[in-house]
Amino acid sequence: MQMTYNTERLILNILHPNDADKVLSFYENNKDYFEPWEPERDPNFYTLPYQRLSLSIEYNLMLQAKLLRYWVFHGNNPHTIIGSVNFYNMIRGSYNTCQ
């Protein structure tokens, strides 16, 4: 599994639980925009421990080839998340699919 992809404009990274502060900032900064389209969030969602645990769970699922999530950064600002790409419910074999 490749941890980072670089293009001319973007950086895609798999994040470690130590990067939970970046993920939390991303969600807090975009809360008003995302809220109408996302399920109601548990109040703990907007906490550092929750995001740290979430990144840990995601990483373990990636090791099991059940999920793949890259966090997207602009090449000129590699410390601020601007989005994510997520593949989940990965099914191998003849069906070979994901959502």
Secondary structure, DSSP 4 states (H G I P E B T S, - for coil): --SEEE-SSEEEEPPPGGGHHHHHHHHHHTHHHHGGGSPPPPGGGGSHHHHHHHHHHHHHHHHTTSEEEEEEEETTEEEEEEEEEEEES-B-SSS-B--
